[in-house]
Amino acid sequence: MATYSCVQEHPRPVSQIIQYRGRQLRQVHRTTSTLWGSRSVAEARALIEPQITQENEQLFRTYHPAFSSQRAVCVLTQKDSGKDIWVVPENSHVPFIKAGGREIHIQPAFESPVDHDMQYCNIISDPIRRDVDVRQAFTPEDIKCLRAAFPRSIGAFIYQVECVVILFSRRDDMLHTWNFGTPPTVGRLTVGYTVLAMQPSAATAESGQQLARMSNAYEVCGVLGLKIRLPDHTEAITVPTHAFVRLPGPPTFFTRVASFYKRVTQSLTRFQIPLRLQNREVEVSTTPSPLSSSPIGKQCWLAGTNRRVGLITRTYDDPSSTYPYPSGYRHDLSLITGDNLIDIHPPKGIEMVPEWASYKDAIQGAPMIACVFDYINNEHGRLLGDIPNEQIRAALLEGHGHIWIQNAVDSSASILWRTDEDQVDARGFSGSVLCIGRVHEKCRPLLFQNFQLKITVWPDGECQRNSADLPPGLNHPNPMIKGGFILPDEIRTAKILLRSVRRQRQNLSDPVSSEIDQTVPNRKQFSDPF
């Protein structure tokens, strides 16, 4: 682990975030310095000051709106890259992703056996016997070691604040794992444990082209993704699978028994001899109902219109009919095909390159934006510099990891990110595109948004660990981390089809008024600037 020094003002108690998370962070305290002038001037300067120095670091902590109300603000120097990042406690309301050019990360919530005194005291060795870099993905061997060490787990996330969080579907599975022993670290990083509470982000969206399951319906299930041409020359539009299937709730005793019964009956049917069909006789299945667990055969419409987009004919998932999301989802991706598919174009201010971005660049901290694509090409009055904030958000990498099923061999990789105003519910933006790049620069699509995670101190209904350590204003909306699954290889090899958008700039000095009558002598001529 890396070591850090503290910025000293006067003796203060050690921050809970430092003790509870088991790392040595550099805590930055408030200051009474007037170097930046009055408080109002200092608050305004904190928003535009481009660089952090040793002299102004405490000024940022005191006056920047991201930190002014925080009970504790720390700085972590990442041990592999040497990069400094801001770290704030769980449940912090931070509607910014950067301050002074330095990234702001929220400490993820997790539990640990050390929170329960000596109740779980068995210690095992680190399952990954090497230093894990937070800007590198787990290797297949790493995943194999994690699944062997935590057989009841369903996944693991690596966060940029240098911690690994092991995921479980039920709290009982987590406590059962602790009884058999836990390692002090994973890959030399702090390790924590939590019950995965992943929400698919399908509901009403406020911008972008929205999708519905029926004609003239305003019940939105997602937004348009990208239009692509597959290697077999089939044109398709991407949509999230979960937007067109039934989403079961948390598993109950009945659903677990029903799921076990279904697996047994399916296993027994494999031993039956299928009926021999007569010549020219084929098996025909009906179109799945709106509440089925398969998106195949579902129609897709533009929300609030009778414009049919197409039919879902291909999916990369097998959603569970009994267990909650993300059980059965490998990529959370389906394809709409049909005749005369609508054209897709990026929002204003985005210069999109029809090439897939590299996952390695994203994990290593390349600049990212999240945007919603549209099909309406409003070229009239389209000016450079016109950026719709509702459709474009700067994004910050928070972590990455894998999710797996206990009895399955493979796993699903995903990337986690955060945006400005991250307390806003992201449901309805399923299918929106995460891109590598910046506004008004060349951007490349990376993947699609599929789910969101709440950053909470502890699960609802549990006792407060220490009410004195709660940050002020705990009732504010919880920050949301967005996430998306890695795309299948077939999609990564597909060609992205983007409609070319004509951009124009209208200078105020351009004469745009009608022709002037030259027969009138000595008449003053003016150009209409509008």
N, C-alpha and C positions, 0 to 999 in steps of 0.2 A: 504494500500500500504506500501511496505517496504521503509525504508529511507536509504540514502547512503551519504557518505562523499566524498569530492573531493580531488584528489592528486594535491596540489598546487605547482606551479613553480613561476609564477608571474601573475598579473591580466590579464585576457583574457576575451573576450566576451563569453557569454554563448552559447554553441553549439546549432545549429538549431534543431538537432535531439532531444535534451532534451526539448526544448520549444514546438516544433511542436507535439511531441508524448505524452506530458503530464505526463511524469514519471520522477522521480528523479534518474538519472543514475550517476555513478561515472566516470567522464571524466578523462582519462589518457593522459597527455600532453607529448610531446617530451622532451628529456633531452640532455644535452651536456656532460654528464658524459663519461669518458674514462675508466671506470672500466673494460670493456671487451676488452680494447686495441684499436687498430686502427679501422677505419670503416669497412674495409674488414674483419678483424678478428671478429668484433662484429656481422656482418651480417652472417658469417658462424656459429658462436656460437649460434645465435638465432634460427637456424634451428635444433640444436641438444640438446640444454639445456632442460633437462627433466622436470623441475619444476619451477613454478613461485613463487617468494617470494616478500615481500614488497620492498626489495632492488633492485630487477632486473625487476620489472614490467614495469617501464618506459623504460628500455633498450629494452625489447621486443617490446614495442610500437614504439620505434625509429628505430630499426634495422631489425625487422622481415619483410620479403618481403610482408607479408599479410597486414601490417599496415604502412609501410614506406611512401607510397604515399597517405594515407588516410587523409582527412581534419579533421576528428574527430574519435576518438576511445574511447569507453566507456566500463565500466564493470557493469553488472547487477547481483545482488545477488538475486536469485530466492527465493521468500518469503516462499515457502513451503518446499523446499529441502535445502535451505541455500547454494546452489551451485553457484559459480561464473562463468559467461560466458562472453566472449567478444561480443560486439555489435558494428557493423559498419553500416554506413548509407546505404540507398537505392542506387542502381546503383553502388555499390562498386564492384570492380573487385578483388575478394579474392579467388585465386585458392588453398585455404587450408581450411580444416575443423577443424583443431586444431593448437594451438601455445602454446608451453610449457605445453602440456597436457590439456589445457583449450579449451573448444569448442568455435568455432567462428560462430556467427549467424548474418545474414544480416537482418536489419530492414525491414519488409514487407511494401510495399507502400499501403497507403489507404488515403481516404479523410475523413473529419469531418466537421460538421456544423460550428465549431469554425474557420475554414479556410475562412468562408464567412461573417466575422464580425457578425452583428446582424440580418442578413437576415433570419436565422432559429434559433429562440430563444426559442421555446417551449421545455420544459424539462419534461420528464416522469421518473418514478421510475425505478430502476434496475429490469429487468425482472427475473433475477436469484438472489434470495435473500440469497446467501451464497457465501463463498469464493471458486472460481473455481481454481482447481489445474491444471497447464498446463500439468502435467504428468498423468492426468486422463481424460477419455473420457466423453463427454456429456452423461447425463442420458436421458432416454425417456422423463422424466418430463422437463428437461432442454430444449430439442428440442421443446416440446409443448409450453413452455413459449416464446421461441425465435420466433416461427412462429406466435404466437398471437401478440407479440410486433411489429414484422416486417412482416406484411401479404404479402407484395410484394417481399420478399426476396426469394432466392433459395438455401441458405446454409449459413454455418458459419464455420470458421477455428479458431482454437486456436494455436497460435505460441509460441515457447519457450521463446521469448522475452517478455512474459507476456502481450499479447494483443489478443483481439478477433476481427476478421474482418468479418463483415456481408456482404454476397455476393448478388449481384443483376444481372439480365440478361441484364437490360438496365439502362442507366443513368437516364432516366425519372422516372423510378420506385424508384430509390434511392432518387431523389430530392422530389418526392411525399411523400415518407416516412418521410423525414425531416420536411415537412410542418406540420405533425401531432405530431411531437415531438420526441426527441431522449433522451436516458438515458445518464448520464455522464459516467457510467461504465456498464459492463456486468459481473456479477459474481465477482465484485470488481476488474476487470481488465480493462485496457484501451480499448476502443472500437473504431473501425474505420469502414469505408464502402468503397466498391469498386465494380466495374463491373467485373464479372468473365471473364477472358480471358484464358480459358483452351484449350490447344492444344493437340490432341491425338498424341502420339509419334510413328506414323507409317510412315516410309520412309526408305531411304537407310541406312543400318548399315554397320560398317566397320569390325566387328568381330562376332564370334559366327555363329551358323548355321542359315542361313537366309531362309525366306519363301517367296514364290511367289504364285500368283493366277493361273498361267498357266505354262505348261511345257516349259522348256528351256527359261524361262523368267528371266530377270535380274532386273525387276521392283519389288524391295523388299517391302514387306508390314509388316514385323515383324520378330521375332526370335522364336525359339522353347521355349516352357515352360517346363512343367514337364509331365512325363508319369505316369499315376495313374490307379488304379483299383478301380472302384466305388463299393458301397455296393451291387449292383446287379451283380458283377463280370465282368462287362464290362470294358475293357481296353481302355483308351483314352489318347490323348495328348492335353494339354491346349494351346489355342491361344487367342489373344485379339479379341473381336468381331469387333471393329472398323476397323481392318485391312482388313475386307472382306465385308464391306458395303459402300454405298455412304455416304460421309460426306458433308452435306449441309453447305452453308455459313451462315453468319449472317442473321437473319430474316428481310425480307422487308415487306412492306404493302401487297404486293401480296401473300407472303408466309403465312402471318398471316390470311388473308382472306381465302386462300385455306385450311389452317389447320382448321379454324372454319367450313368451308363447309364440310370438311371430317368428323369432329366430329358429325355434325348434321345428315349427311346421314347415318353414322354408327348407330346413335341412332334410326333413323327411320327404318332401316332394322331389328332391333330387334323385331319390331311389325309384321313383315311379316311371314307367315307360310311357312316353307321350303318345297321344292318340295319333294314328296315321291318317293324314288328310287325303281326301280323294283328289283326283286330278282337277286342276284349275280351281281348287278350293284353297283359300288363304285365311289366315287368322286376322281378324279385325278388332281393334280395341277402340272404345269410345274416347272422345275428347275428355281429358281430365276436367273434373269439376273445379270451380273457383277455389275450393278449400282443399284441394289435393296437395300432396307433397311433391308433385312433379310440375315443372313449368312447361314441359313439352306440350305443344298444341294450344297454348294460351295466346290470345290476341292482344295486341298492344295498340293503344290509341293515344293521340295527343290530348292532354287533359282539357276538358271543357269544350271539346270540338268533336265533330264526327269524322275527323281525319284519321284514317287507319294507317299505322306505321307498318305493321306486318305481323307475322306469326313466329312464335318462338319454336325453332326446329332443332336446336342443339343446346345442350347444357354440359357443364363440366363438374356438376355436383350431384350428390344423391342425398338430399335433405332428409333428416330423420323426422318421422311423423309423430314421435312421442317425446323426444328429448329436445331441449331448447337450443337455440342458436348458440354456437356455430356447429353443432353436431351434424355431421354429414356434409359439411361444406369444405371443399378443397380450394376452390378459387372464387366461389360466389359469383359466377359469371355464366350468362346465357347469351345466345345470339338470336337476333330477329332477322329473318330473311323474307323476301317477297319481291314482287315486281315493282319497279320504279320507287325504290327506297328514297326517302327524303335526303337532301344534302345536309351535312353537318359543317359548322364553322365555329371557330373559337370566338370568345367575346371580344369586345373592343379593347384595344391596348395590348393584345397578345399577338406576337408574331410566331406562329406555330410552325415548327419544322416537322414534316411527316416522317419522322424517324423515332424509334423507341429509345428512351434514355436508359442509362446503365444503372442497375441497382447498386453497384459498388459506389458510384458517384453520390447517390442519395445517402447511403449509410455513412460515407466519409464526410458528410456535412455540406454538400453542394447546395446553393440557394434553391428554394422550391416555392412554388405557388400552387394553390388549389383553385380551380376554376370550373364553371359550369358552361358546357357548350350549348349551342342553340341551332335551330334550323332556319330561323327567320333572318334573312340577310338584308338588314336595313342600311343600304348604301347611301341613301339620301341624308346629307348632313353628317356623314361619318368623318370625323376629324381626328387627326392624331392628337393624343393627349386626353381624349374622352374615355375615362375608365369607370365602368360601373362597379362600385364597391361591393354590391351584393353578389356579384358573380366572380370576383377575383379577390383572393386573400393570400397574403404572404404566409408561408408555412415554415415551421421549424421542426426538425427531426427530434422526436422524444425518445424513440427506441425502436427495437425490432425484435423478432423472435419467431417461434414456431408453436403451432397447436397440433396436437395429435389425438387420436383415439386410442384407448388403452390396449385394445386387441389388434389394432391395425399396424402395419409395418411403416407406411409412409406418413408424412406430416405436411402441414400447410404453413408456408412461410408468410410473414406479414410485416408491414412497416407501420409505425405509429408516428403521428405528427400532431402539432398543435398550431392554431392560428390566432390572430388577434381576436379579441372578444370571444374567447374560447368557452365562456360560460353559456353562450347561446346554443340551444339544442340544435344539433346538426341533422336531426331526422328529416328526411325529405331530400337530402342531397346524395342519396345512394346512386352511384353511377357517375358522379362528378369526377373530374380527372385531376390527379396530382401530377404536376409537371416539374421538370428540372429547368431552372432559369428564373429570370426576373421580368417584370412588366416592361414593355417596350424593348425587350431583348429577345433573341431567339430562344424559344422554349421547346422542350421535347417531352411528350407524355411518358409517364412512368407506370402508373397503375390507376385503379379506380377506388373511390371511397366505398367501403362496405359496412363499417360498424363504428361505434363510438364507445368509449369507456369513461366512467366517472372517476375522478380523483377524490377519494374520500379517506378520512382518517380511520374509520372502522365501519363495518357493515351496519346497516340499520337494525335497530333492536338490541344491539349489544350495549353493555354498560360503558360509560365513559371511563377511559383509563385514568385520566387526570384532568379534571375540569379546569384547573388553574392554568394548564398549558394550552387551552383552546385559544386560537386567534380571535380577535374581536370580529363581530359580524359573522358568526358561524352560519347564520341563516341565509346568507347570500347564495345564489345558484352555484352549484359545484362546477369546477372547470371540466371541460370535456376534451378527451384525447380522441382524435379521429384515427381510423385505421383502414388498411386495405390489404387484400391478399395478393401475393405474387401471381403474375399472369402465367398461364400455360404456355409451353413452347410453341404450340401452333399459332397462338395469338401473337407472340413475339416475332414470328417469322412472317406475319401477315403485313400487307401494305396498308398504310393509313391513308384514307381518302378524305381530303379536306377541300372544300370548295374555295377557290381563290377569291379573296376579298379585295376589291379596289379601294385603296386608301387615297384620300385627297386632302390637301391642305389649302385652305382659302385664306390668303393674306388679306389684311385689311386694306392694303393699298391697291388691290386689283380692281379695275373698273368693271362693275357688274351692272351698271344702270343701262337703260335703253339708249339707242343712238340719239345724238343731239342734232337738232336741225341746224345745219351749217349755213342756212340762208340768212339767219338773223345775225347782223354784224355786231361785233364787240360784246357778244354774249359770254358771260363767265361759265366755264364748264367745270362741273364737280363730279366726282365719282362716289357712288353710293357704297359706303363700306359694308352694308348689310345685304 
